[in-house]
Amino acid sequence: MRDAEGAEPDKSKGRRPTMEDVAARAGVSRALVSLVFRGKPGASAATRERVLRAADELGYRPDNAARLLASDRSRTLGVMLTVHQPFHGDLVEGIYPEAERLGYDVLLSATGPGRDERKAVEALLGHRCEALILLGPSAPAEHLDELGRRTVTVVIGRRAPGAHVDTVRTADSKGVRQVVDYLVELGHRDIVHIDGGRAPGAVERRRAYRAAMRRHGLGDALRIIPGDHTDAAGIAAGETLLAEGRMPTAVLAGNDRCAMGLMHALRSSDVEIPRDLSVVGYDDVHLAHLWPFDLTTVRQDADGLAQHAVRCAVDRLEDRAVPPREILLEPKLVVRGTTGPPPDGRRG
């Protein structure tokens, strides 16, 4: 039966459109529609376009839950992140397009107060994620090894010696060396490092700071303030420096978030950056270039780290004989407005 204008009525009206509705609208079989939505060969370009147009007109969306139940594979990558770390958000932005390009979905699970890494990981596995990408996990290497032997696992942002996992990280020693070399060239000698405590990458950055200072003959001047990769740690370090009454001429913070906390504490006490103190961060998160930060920092290639991590996971899912790999990316010092020569009278 047709309506007053001679058009076929939309039988899917009032309910969720099905694959059968798309097939009827496109004038093809349900099996052919299934091939199109699964990205399989068997449909011409014209037919594929007709099916997709029909689906769009009907508002049809594939039922992913049903697809997972009917398949032996979920083609889903689970990503564990920490919500309050801005750099993790930058990594996630790079993970999604690369996963989609390779035909995989992404499921996120966050850590937080009352939700540790174990709970976040088990949630991903419970949703049939085929592989895990862990952003800066703090778990010991032996725990990562156990996880890596359960399922394909990729770690971003830290070393995992001896663990059966892929690792994708930045050459932190080179990044820190670039910072110290740059500050020394400006005339700085009194350079303090606020470290990241037990945070991922903190050990390498702390070790690299010591080595770089000694290489410039500044072993007697090196100083490390215990901290964390948080703004609270930066604020606490700033309060410590203010209480001492004599500032260093430059500070390398463990990451950008710590550097931002430091600048907040110092600026509220009328310390002018970089006139009185130069500040350098690490990561180059998306806020670093914006006012009032304009932060000199070490750029980690978030997109590159994300893309390599996804490819590592997919390569091992497609061929289980592929062994885990370690991929090291180059850092880059990005000079902005928080660094300059040391104050008059304090040049090296």
CORPEHU-V947716 format. One record per residue. N is the residue number from 1. RES is the residue in one small letter. SS is DSSP state (a for helix, b for strand, c for the rest). Layout:
BEGIN
N|RES|SS + N|RES|SS
END
This chain:
BEGIN
1|m|c + 2|r|b + 3|d|c + 4|a|c + 5|e|c + 6|g|c + 7|a|c + 8|e|b + 9|p|c + 10|d|c + 11|k|c + 12|s|c + 13|k|c + 14|g|c + 15|r|c + 16|r|c + 17|p|c + 18|t|c + 19|m|a + 20|e|a + 21|d|a + 22|v|a + 23|a|a + 24|a|a + 25|r|a + 26|a|a + 27|g|c + 28|v|c + 29|s|c + 30|r|a + 31|a|a + 32|l|a + 33|v|a + 34|s|a + 35|l|a + 36|v|a + 37|f|a + 38|r|c + 39|g|c + 40|k|c + 41|p|c + 42|g|c + 43|a|c + 44|s|c + 45|a|a + 46|a|a + 47|t|a + 48|r|a + 49|e|a + 50|r|a + 51|v|a + 52|l|a + 53|r|a + 54|a|a + 55|a|a + 56|d|a + 57|e|a + 58|l|a + 59|g|c + 60|y|c + 61|r|c + 62|p|c + 63|d|c + 64|n|a + 65|a|a + 66|a|a + 67|r|a + 68|l|a + 69|l|a + 70|a|a + 71|s|c + 72|d|c + 73|r|c + 74|s|c + 75|r|c + 76|t|b + 77|l|b + 78|g|b + 79|v|b + 80|m|b + 81|l|b + 82|t|b + 83|v|c + 84|h|c + 85|q|c + 86|p|a + 87|f|a + 88|h|a + 89|g|a + 90|d|a + 91|l|a + 92|v|a + 93|e|a + 94|g|a + 95|i|a + 96|y|a + 97|p|a + 98|e|a + 99|a|a + 100|e|a + 101|r|a + 102|l|c + 103|g|c + 104|y|c + 105|d|b + 106|v|b + 107|l|b + 108|l|b + 109|s|b + 110|a|b + 111|t|b + 112|g|b + 113|p|c + 114|g|c + 115|r|b + 116|d|c + 117|e|a + 118|r|a + 119|k|a + 120|a|a + 121|v|a + 122|e|a + 123|a|a + 124|l|a + 125|l|a + 126|g|a + 127|h|c + 128|r|c + 129|c|c + 130|e|c + 131|a|b + 132|l|b + 133|i|b + 134|l|b + 135|l|b + 136|g|c + 137|p|c + 138|s|c + 139|a|c + 140|p|c + 141|a|a + 142|e|a + 143|h|a + 144|l|a + 145|d|a + 146|e|a + 147|l|a + 148|g|a + 149|r|a + 150|r|a + 151|t|c + 152|v|b + 153|t|b + 154|v|b + 155|v|b + 156|i|b + 157|g|c + 158|r|c + 159|r|c + 160|a|c + 161|p|c + 162|g|c + 163|a|c + 164|h|c + 165|v|c + 166|d|b + 167|t|b + 168|v|b + 169|r|b + 170|t|b + 171|a|c + 172|d|a + 173|s|a + 174|k|a + 175|g|a + 176|v|a + 177|r|a + 178|q|a + 179|v|a + 180|v|a + 181|d|a + 182|y|a + 183|l|a + 184|v|a + 185|e|a + 186|l|a + 187|g|c + 188|h|c + 189|r|c + 190|d|c + 191|i|b + 192|v|b + 193|h|b + 194|i|b + 195|d|c + 196|g|c + 197|g|c + 198|r|c + 199|a|c + 200|p|c + 201|g|c + 202|a|a + 203|v|a + 204|e|a + 205|r|a + 206|r|a + 207|r|a + 208|a|a + 209|y|a + 210|r|a + 211|a|a + 212|a|a + 213|m|a + 214|r|a + 215|r|a + 216|h|c + 217|g|c + 218|l|c + 219|g|c + 220|d|c + 221|a|c + 222|l|c + 223|r|b + 224|i|b + 225|i|b + 226|p|c + 227|g|c + 228|d|c + 229|h|c + 230|t|c + 231|d|a + 232|a|a + 233|a|a + 234|g|a + 235|i|a + 236|a|a + 237|a|a + 238|g|a + 239|e|a + 240|t|a + 241|l|a + 242|l|a + 243|a|a + 244|e|a + 245|g|c + 246|r|c + 247|m|c + 248|p|c + 249|t|c + 250|a|b + 251|v|b + 252|l|b + 253|a|b + 254|g|c + 255|n|c + 256|d|a + 257|r|a + 258|c|a + 259|a|a + 260|m|a + 261|g|a + 262|l|a + 263|m|a + 264|h|a + 265|a|a + 266|l|a + 267|r|a + 268|s|c + 269|s|c + 270|d|c + 271|v|c + 272|e|c + 273|i|c + 274|p|c + 275|r|c + 276|d|c + 277|l|c + 278|s|b + 279|v|b + 280|v|b + 281|g|b + 282|y|b + 283|d|b + 284|d|c + 285|v|c + 286|h|c + 287|l|c + 288|a|c + 289|h|c + 290|l|c + 291|w|c + 292|p|c + 293|f|c + 294|d|c + 295|l|c + 296|t|b + 297|t|b + 298|v|b + 299|r|b + 300|q|c + 301|d|c + 302|a|a + 303|d|a + 304|g|a + 305|l|a + 306|a|a + 307|q|a + 308|h|a + 309|a|a + 310|v|a + 311|r|a + 312|c|a + 313|a|a + 314|v|a + 315|d|a + 316|r|a + 317|l|a + 318|e|a + 319|d|c + 320|r|c + 321|a|c + 322|v|c + 323|p|c + 324|p|c + 325|r|c + 326|e|b + 327|i|b + 328|l|b + 329|l|b + 330|e|c + 331|p|c + 332|k|b + 333|l|b + 334|v|b + 335|v|c + 336|r|c + 337|g|c + 338|t|c + 339|t|c + 340|g|c + 341|p|c + 342|p|c + 343|p|c + 344|d|c + 345|g|c + 346|r|c + 347|r|c + 348|g|c
END
